């Protein structure tokens, strides 16, 4: 059997969310793009962001705490994620905590400029 590869899993998640997700220009200026991918059957949502700036890292905050009956892959409903210029990051996967009951996902986002990050080359 093939051993588990967390980098391969992350690459597969990034590809899926980036290629199939709904794209939103978050601030109307093209600086940060939010990708939202709803799983088939509406059993979960994956969120990712891309820093489209040529220079200047951002700390992207994704807050889904104003939601009902949800849980996340990270065990939290608010995440802060530093993103280097030109980079794409999967931030959070949410799903119903109890799929026998209805659920909602309230979303709040913000991005603040932070000192530049030393990171891998930008995503395509």
BELGITA-V344198 format. One record per residue. N is the residue number from 1. RES is the residue in three letters. SS is DSSP state (alpha for helix, beta for strand, coil for the rest). NEAR is the number of other ideal C-beta (glycine too) atoms within 8 Angstrom. D_CENTER is the distance of its C-alpha to the mean C-alpha in Angstrom with 1 decimal. Layout:
# BELGITA-V344198
<<N | RES | SS | NEAR | D_CENTER> <N | RES | SS | NEAR | D_CENTER>>
This chain:
# BELGITA-V344198
<<1 | UNK | coil | 2 | 30.3> <2 | UNK | coil | 4 | 27.3> <3 | UNK | coil | 4 | 25.8> <4 | UNK | coil | 5 | 22.2> <5 | UNK | coil | 7 | 20.1> <6 | UNK | alpha | 6 | 16.8> <7 | UNK | alpha | 6 | 16.2> <8 | UNK | alpha | 7 | 17.0> <9 | UNK | alpha | 9 | 14.7> <10 | UNK | alpha | 9 | 11.7> <11 | UNK | alpha | 8 | 13.1> <12 | UNK | alpha | 8 | 13.6> <13 | UNK | alpha | 10 | 10.1> <14 | UNK | alpha | 13 | 9.0> <15 | UNK | alpha | 8 | 12.1> <16 | UNK | alpha | 11 | 11.7> <17 | UNK | alpha | 14 | 8.4> <18 | UNK | alpha | 12 | 9.8> <19 | UNK | alpha | 6 | 13.3> <20 | UNK | alpha | 6 | 13.2> <21 | UNK | coil | 12 | 10.4> <22 | UNK | beta | 7 | 11.7> <23 | UNK | beta | 7 | 11.5> <24 | UNK | beta | 8 | 12.0> <25 | UNK | beta | 9 | 13.7> <26 | UNK | coil | 11 | 12.6> <27 | UNK | coil | 7 | 15.8> <28 | UNK | coil | 4 | 18.2> <29 | UNK | coil | 5 | 19.0> <30 | UNK | coil | 5 | 16.7> <31 | UNK | coil | 10 | 15.4> <32 | UNK | beta | 13 | 11.6> <33 | UNK | beta | 11 | 10.0> <34 | UNK | beta | 11 | 7.2> <35 | UNK | beta | 16 | 6.8> <36 | UNK | beta | 10 | 7.5> <37 | UNK | beta | 13 | 9.2> <38 | UNK | beta | 7 | 12.0> <39 | UNK | coil | 10 | 13.9> <40 | UNK | alpha | 4 | 17.6> <41 | UNK | alpha | 4 | 19.7> <42 | UNK | alpha | 6 | 17.0> <43 | UNK | coil | 8 | 16.5> <44 | UNK | coil | 10 | 12.8> <45 | UNK | beta | 11 | 9.5> <46 | UNK | beta | 15 | 6.2> <47 | UNK | beta | 17 | 3.2> <48 | UNK | beta | 15 | 2.2> <49 | UNK | beta | 18 | 5.1> <50 | UNK | beta | 14 | 8.6> <51 | UNK | beta | 16 | 11.5> <52 | UNK | coil | 8 | 14.4> <53 | UNK | coil | 9 | 17.1> <54 | UNK | coil | 4 | 19.9> <55 | UNK | coil | 5 | 20.5> <56 | UNK | coil | 8 | 18.9> <57 | UNK | beta | 13 | 15.9> <58 | UNK | beta | 14 | 13.7> <59 | UNK | beta | 11 | 12.3> <60 | UNK | beta | 16 | 9.3> <61 | UNK | beta | 13 | 9.6> <62 | UNK | beta | 14 | 7.7> <63 | UNK | beta | 10 | 10.7> <64 | UNK | coil | 16 | 11.5> <65 | UNK | coil | 7 | 14.8> <66 | UNK | coil | 6 | 16.8> <67 | UNK | coil | 12 | 16.5> <68 | UNK | beta | 6 | 19.1> <69 | UNK | coil | 10 | 19.4> <70 | UNK | beta | 14 | 15.9> <71 | UNK | beta | 7 | 14.7> <72 | UNK | beta | 12 | 11.6> <73 | UNK | coil | 6 | 11.5> <74 | UNK | coil | 6 | 11.8> <75 | UNK | coil | 5 | 14.5> <76 | UNK | coil | 6 | 13.3> <77 | UNK | coil | 9 | 12.0> <78 | UNK | beta | 9 | 11.3> <79 | UNK | beta | 9 | 9.3> <80 | UNK | beta | 7 | 10.2> <81 | UNK | beta | 11 | 8.9> <82 | UNK | beta | 10 | 11.5> <83 | UNK | beta | 14 | 10.9> <84 | UNK | coil | 12 | 14.2> <85 | UNK | coil | 11 | 15.6> <86 | UNK | coil | 10 | 14.7> <87 | UNK | coil | 12 | 11.8> <88 | UNK | beta | 11 | 8.5> <89 | UNK | beta | 11 | 6.0> <90 | UNK | beta | 12 | 3.8> <91 | UNK | beta | 10 | 3.2> <92 | UNK | beta | 12 | 5.0> <93 | UNK | beta | 10 | 7.5> <94 | UNK | beta | 14 | 10.2> <95 | UNK | beta | 12 | 13.7> <96 | UNK | beta | 11 | 17.2> <97 | UNK | coil | 7 | 19.0> <98 | UNK | coil | 6 | 22.2> <99 | UNK | coil | 6 | 22.0> <100 | UNK | coil | 3 | 25.6> <101 | UNK | coil | 7 | 24.6> <102 | UNK | coil | 5 | 22.7> <103 | UNK | coil | 10 | 19.3> <104 | UNK | beta | 8 | 17.3> <105 | UNK | coil | 9 | 13.9> <106 | UNK | coil | 8 | 14.4> <107 | UNK | coil | 8 | 11.6> <108 | UNK | beta | 9 | 12.3> <109 | UNK | beta | 11 | 10.6> <110 | UNK | beta | 6 | 12.5> <111 | UNK | beta | 14 | 12.7> <112 | UNK | beta | 7 | 15.8> <113 | UNK | beta | 6 | 17.6> <114 | UNK | beta | 9 | 18.3> <115 | UNK | coil | 4 | 20.7> <116 | UNK | coil | 9 | 19.8> <117 | UNK | coil | 9 | 18.3> <118 | UNK | coil | 4 | 20.1> <119 | UNK | coil | 5 | 17.6> <120 | UNK | coil | 3 | 18.0> <121 | UNK | coil | 2 | 18.8> <122 | UNK | coil | 7 | 16.2> <123 | UNK | coil | 8 | 14.5> <124 | UNK | coil | 2 | 16.6>>
